[in-house]
Amino acid sequence: MKGIKIKDVEIIWLGHSSFKFNNSRVVYIDPFVLPEKAEKADIIIMTHEHFDHCAVKNAEKIIKDSTVVFTTKGCADKCGFDTEVIDAGESREAYNVKIEAVEAYNTDKPFHPRGFGFGVIIEMDGVRIYHAGDSDFIPEMENLRPDLALLPIGGKYTMDIREAVEAAAKIRAKITIPMHYNYIDDTKAKPEKFRESLSEKAPDIQVIILSPL
């Protein structure tokens, strides 16, 4: 399965942490992975400055004159196009799409200190989608209440499967999709194990494993 549809919003996993969301508008998040002929974006969100999230050359492929780009200052400094800097705790709106940056950080590793990047809640047509960014399981996740949660499971730089199960059980989204695994070094994980473990802890949460484009 390449993607799912919730109400009028199509959610497509491109690979790694890269997603495309469609309704009447086109939103990309962390466009490190793109199809060969990628549709132009209305909104691009890049959650932090690491190469696999702040993918400047790929962003250039999908930008048009009216595209709005939201990112961190660290990523914005690498871009040769206009961006709007946003930090955790801040909200923006573009093309009737609501963008809320939320905390994302590591608790026991040095790669993503607090304030380095963000997770994001995107609301389109009344559907709340949470993309955790590169984060461990953190207390701030408990009160987000999205309809759909996109959670990293690859470990090393982010949550591993065990932590992601705990996070999903606290977030309580109706649907959870694993991401950030099996694409770059040191992120090997079995999404089926995540689904099995979460079903034991929170059987009412549906886990959908998507195939990247």
C-alpha positions in Angstrom: 0.0 0.0 0.0 1.5 3.3 -1.1 -0.9 5.6 0.8 -4.2 6.0 2.5 -7.0 8.5 2.4 -8.7 10.0 5.4 -11.8 12.0 4.5 -10.6 14.1 1.5 -6.9 14.0 2.5 -4.5 11.6 0.8 -1.4 10.6 2.7 1.5 9.1 0.7 4.8 7.9 2.1 7.6 8.7 -0.2 10.3 7.0 1.9 12.3 7.7 5.1 10.5 10.7 6.8 9.3 12.1 3.5 5.5 12.4 3.0 3.1 14.1 0.6 -0.3 15.1 1.6 -3.0 16.0 -0.9 -6.4 17.6 -0.9 -7.0 20.7 -2.9 -3.5 21.6 -2.0 -0.2 19.7 -2.0 2.0 19.6 1.1 5.4 17.9 1.4 7.2 17.3 4.6 11.0 16.6 4.7 11.3 15.9 0.9 14.5 13.9 1.1 12.8 11.2 -1.0 10.9 12.3 -4.1 9.4 10.5 -7.1 11.1 11.2 -10.5 8.3 13.5 -11.6 7.1 15.1 -8.4 4.1 17.4 -8.3 4.8 21.0 -7.4 4.1 22.0 -3.8 1.9 24.6 -2.3 3.6 24.0 1.1 6.9 22.5 2.1 7.8 21.7 5.7 11.4 20.8 6.7 11.7 19.8 10.3 15.4 20.4 10.9 18.7 21.1 9.2 20.0 17.5 8.8 20.6 16.4 5.1 17.8 13.8 5.2 15.2 16.4 6.2 16.5 19.8 4.9 16.8 18.5 1.4 17.4 21.8 -0.4 18.0 20.5 -3.9 14.8 18.3 -3.8 12.8 21.3 -2.4 14.0 23.3 -5.4 12.5 20.7 -7.7 9.0 21.1 -6.2 8.9 24.9 -5.5 6.8 27.2 -7.6 6.4 30.9 -7.2 3.5 30.6 -4.7 5.0 27.8 -2.6 5.3 28.6 1.2 8.2 26.9 2.9 8.3 26.5 6.7 11.5 25.3 8.5 14.0 26.0 11.2 16.6 28.8 11.1 19.4 26.2 10.6 17.7 24.8 7.5 16.6 28.3 6.3 20.3 29.4 6.3 21.0 26.6 3.8 18.2 27.5 1.4 18.6 29.8 -1.6 14.8 30.5 -1.7 12.4 32.3 0.6 11.4 30.5 3.8 9.4 31.2 6.9 11.2 30.2 10.1 9.0 28.5 12.7 9.8 27.1 16.2 8.1 24.6 18.4 5.1 26.2 20.1 4.3 28.4 17.1 1.5 28.1 14.5 1.0 29.3 11.0 -1.6 29.0 8.3 -1.3 28.9 4.5 -3.8 28.0 1.9 -6.3 27.0 4.6 -3.8 24.4 6.0 -2.9 24.9 9.6 0.7 24.2 10.6 1.6 23.8 14.3 5.2 23.2 15.2 5.7 21.0 18.3 8.6 19.7 20.3 10.9 17.0 18.9 14.2 16.1 20.6 16.4 13.3 21.8 16.4 12.4 25.5 19.4 10.1 25.6 21.4 10.8 22.5 23.2 13.9 21.1 21.8 14.2 17.6 18.7 16.4 18.2 18.8 18.6 21.3 15.7 20.5 22.3 15.2 23.5 20.0 17.2 22.0 17.1 14.1 21.0 15.2 10.4 20.3 15.5 7.6 17.9 15.0 4.5 19.2 13.3 0.7 18.9 13.3 -0.8 19.6 9.9 -4.6 20.1 9.8 -6.2 19.8 6.4 -10.0 19.5 5.8 -10.4 18.8 9.5 -7.8 15.9 9.6 -5.0 16.3 12.1 -1.8 14.7 11.0 1.1 14.5 13.4 4.6 14.0 12.0 7.0 13.5 14.9 10.2 14.6 13.1 13.4 13.2 14.6 12.4 12.6 18.1 12.5 10.2 21.0 9.4 9.5 23.1 8.9 12.8 24.9 6.3 13.9 27.5 4.9 16.6 25.1 3.5 13.9 22.8 0.8 13.0 25.3 -1.6 15.8 24.7 -1.4 16.2 20.9 -4.5 14.1 20.0 -4.1 13.8 16.2 -6.2 11.6 13.9 -3.1 10.1 12.4 0.5 9.8 13.9 3.6 9.3 11.8 6.3 7.9 14.1 9.9 7.0 13.6 10.9 3.5 14.6 14.5 3.1 13.3 16.4 3.8 16.5 19.9 5.3 16.6 18.8 8.9 15.8 15.1 8.6 16.9 12.8 6.3 18.8 13.2 2.6 18.4 10.3 0.2 18.2 9.9 -0.1 21.9 9.8 3.7 22.5 7.5 4.2 19.5 5.0 1.7 20.9 5.0 3.7 24.2 4.6 7.0 22.2 1.7 5.7 20.1 -0.1 4.4 23.2 0.2 7.9 24.8 -0.7 9.9 21.6 -3.8 7.8 21.0 -4.2 8.5 17.3 -6.7 6.3 15.6 -4.1 5.4 13.0 -0.3 5.2 13.4 2.1 4.8 10.5 5.8 3.9 11.1 8.5 5.9 9.3 12.3 6.6 9.4 13.5 3.1 9.1 15.4 0.9 6.5 16.5 3.8 4.4 19.7 5.2 5.9 22.4 3.4 7.8 21.7 2.3 11.4 17.9 2.5 11.1 17.0 -1.1 10.4 13.7 -2.1 11.9 10.8 -4.4 11.2 7.5 -2.5 11.0 5.6 -5.7 11.5 7.1 -6.0 14.9 6.0 -2.5 15.7 2.4 -3.4 14.7 2.4 -6.6 16.7 3.8 -4.9 19.8 1.4 -2.0 19.7 -1.6 -4.3 19.1 -0.7 -6.0 22.4 -0.5 -2.7 24.3 -3.2 -0.7 22.6 -5.4 -3.0 20.3 -7.7 -0.1 19.4 -4.9 1.7 17.5 -4.7 0.7 13.9 -1.2 0.4 12.5 -0.9 0.8 8.7 2.4 -0.1 7.1 2.9 1.8 3.9 5.3 1.0 1.1 7.5 3.8 -0.1 7.1 5.1 -3.7 
